[in-house]
Amino acid sequence: MSTNIFKQREKEYALERLRVLKGKYPEALEVLNFYEHILRYQREAYQSIKDKDWRKGIKWFYRLLDICMENGNEEISKRAEEFKGLEKAVVEKMIGDFIKEKKAEPIDRFLFLSFLNPFYERFAESMEVDKENWLKTKCPVCGFKPSVSYIADSQEVEGGRFLRCVLCNTDWLYNRNRCVNCGNEDDKEMDYYYQEENRAVQLQVCQKCGHYIKLIDMRLDGLAVPHVEDVATLILDLWAKERGFVKFENNIFGL
């Protein structure tokens, strides 16, 4: 199956998967309910945009603000309302600066990532990238970091480990036992933690630098959608934080 076909099917299935995860992870229900609105918005934007230039589709940012004001928590709703009061040129500059610097305050980061995702997914589809030989810890399409990883069989690699970009959801091959933060490859310094009832979602923790990334084993759960599983399993992130581990790159919700 080609990468584009796989991505299209995953996009169509993501909302259905999220609804399944609501029942599986009741502790994450609030964030998953909100995430459902975001995924629906991103799918609509992806299907509608004709131009990959986000500036020409800035109306979608204001559509996002409306969704956040109506469905977000108090902090997100308030920040969305504040953005509504800013001049368009100011908003565009903030988004442009985020793309260059790849950092922003947590709620702004969430808004920018949510808005930009459909445009950069379209951009990624138009690029020819050797994803099997990239082997770096930044996206070959947009330069952002991966927020989650997964193991899957592909035509090129059996049991390969792939990283997924936090912005455009591009996947690329990466060394299975290498720390994404410091490059450590010593198996004795790499630990794996998971809930006994869900071995498909693990934390890969490097004891050398104290950083971790989630590892979704698609061979154990072929219906998993990596970036959705990452949000749903926030209990693992809380567990890691309590023990002083640092996530390599937070997901769109800053978790």
N, C-alpha and C positions, 0 to 999 in steps of 0.2 A: 504494500500500500504506500502510495507516495505521501510525502510529508504534508502537502497541501490538503489532500483528501482526508488524512488523519486529523488534521487541525480543524477542518470543516465539520467533521463528525463530532469531534470533541466539543466544539463550540455549540453545536445543536444539542448535545447531551448535557452540558454543564449545569443548566438550570434544573434538569431532572435529577441529576446527581446531588445537587445541593439540597433538594427537598428530602432525599433519602438520608443525607447526613444530619438533617435537623432531628430526625428521630434517633439517630445513633449517638449524637453528641448534644444532649439537652442543655449542658452548661454553656454551649456556644450559640444557643437559639437566638438571642438578641442580635448578635453580630451577623448571623446567617440570614435572619429575616431582612436586615438592611442590605446585606450583600446580594440578596436576590434582586432587589431593585437596581443595584449597580450592574449586575450581569445582564439584566434585561435591557437596561439603557445601552450598555456597550454593544450588545448584539444588534439592537436597532440602529445605532450609529454606524456600526461596521457595514450593515446591509445598505445603508442610505448614502454614505459618503462616496462622492465621485472623484474627488481630488484628495491626494494624500497630504496636501499642505494644511496643517491644522489651523493656520491663520484664516484660511478661507472657510473653515468650518467652525469658527469660534462660536457660532450660535449654539453648538452642542455643549459648550461649556456652561452657557446660561441655562440650558435645559437641565444639565446636571445640578446646578445650583438650586433650581426649583425642586428637584427630586430630594436633595439633601435637606432643604428647608422643611419639606413635608414629612420626610421619613427618618432623618438622621437624629442622633441624640442631641442634647441641648448645645453642646460645644460645636458640633458639626453644623447644626442648623444656624447658630449664631454667626459662625465664620462665613457660611454661604451667604447670609444676608449682608454681611460686611462687604463681600466681593461684589454684590449687586450694586453697592453704592460707589464703587470705584470706576474711574474712566476706563473705557475699553483699551486705550493705549497703555495704561498702567498695568492692567491685567495681562495683556499680551507680553509686556516686558518681563513681568514676573514669571510667566510660563517659559519664555525664552531663556531667562537666567537659570531656571530650574533644569532645563535641558542641557545647558552648558555645564553647570556646576554639579548637577545631580544630587542636590540636597535642598531641603526646605524644612520649615517647621512641620511637625507631624500632620496636622489637618490639611495644610496647604499641599503637602506631599501627596496625601491621599487624593485630594481633588485633582491635582495635576496628573497623577498616574492614571486615575480613572478616566479622565477626559482624553488623554493622549493615546491610550491603549489602542482604540480602533484605528487611528490614523497610522500608528507605527506597525500594527499588524498588517495593514494594507501595504505599507512600505516594505515590510519584511518579505512579503510574497513576491515583490518585484525584484528582489536582490538574488544574485547567484552567490551563495556562500558555501564554502567547503566545511560543513558543520562537523564532519567526522574527524577533521584534522586541525580544528581551531585550538582546542585543548587549553583555553585560557579561562580566567575567572571574570571576564567581562564580555558582554554580548557582542557578537560580530556584526550585528545590525545597528544597534543604537549606543553601545558602550556602557549601558547600565549593568549592574551586578545581578546575579541570579539569587532569587529568594527561596528556591526549593530545588531539589534534585530528585531523580527517579531512576529506577532500574527497569529496563525493558529489552526484549529481543527485537532486533530490526533485521532488515535484509543484509546490512553490512556487519552488524555486531550481535553476537549472542550474549545476553546478560550484560549489555553495556550500561554505563551510568551516564545520564544526561543531566545537564544543568538547564534550568528554565529562567529566562529573563523576567525581572519584576515589571518591566515596562511593556515590552512587545510580545511576551510569551514565546519568543524564539527558543528552541532547544538546540543544544550542541553537546557533543561527546566530551567526556572528561574522565581522567583517571579515577577508577572506582575507589581506590584506597588513599587518595591524596587529599589532604586538608585544603579546602578552598581558600583559607585565609593565609596560612603560612607555608603551604606546600609540603608539610611533613608527610612522609610515606611509611613511617615506622608503625607496623601493625600493633606493636606493643603499646603505643601511645594513642591509639584510636579506639574509642569505646562506642558501643551502640546501645541505646536505651529505647525501650518500647513498652507499651501496655500489653500485658499477657493476652488480653482478648483481641488485640489488633496488632499483630506482628508486621503488617504491611506498611505501617507508618513508623519510622524509626528516627531517632536523633543520632547523627554521626557527630561525635564530640571528639575534638582534638585536645588531649590532655597537655600537649606542649604549649599551645597558645590560648586554650580556653574558649575557642570559638566552635560553633556548631552550625549545621544545616540539616534540614529534614531530608530524609531519604525515603521515597515512596517506592515500594517494590511492586511493580505492575504485574509481576509473575504470580504474586499472591492475591492480588485484587486487580483484575484486568479492567474493572469498571471505574477505577480511580481517575480523577482529574486532578493532577498534581497541585495546581495553585488553589483549587477549591478545598482539597484535603488539608492543605497547609493552614488555611483560615479556620477550618472546622476543628482541627486538633490543637487549639490554643492552650489546652490543659498541659500539653507537653512543653510548650514555651514557658508557661508559668512555672512548671517543675524545674526547667533548666535555669530560669532566672533566679529562683530561690537558691540554687546551688552555685551561682556566680558565673554561669556560662553565658557567653555573648553570641547572639545570632549574627551570622555573617552579613545578612541583608534582610531587613524586616520586609514583610509582605505589605500590600497596599494599606492595610489598617495599622501599620506600625507595630505589628505583633511578631 
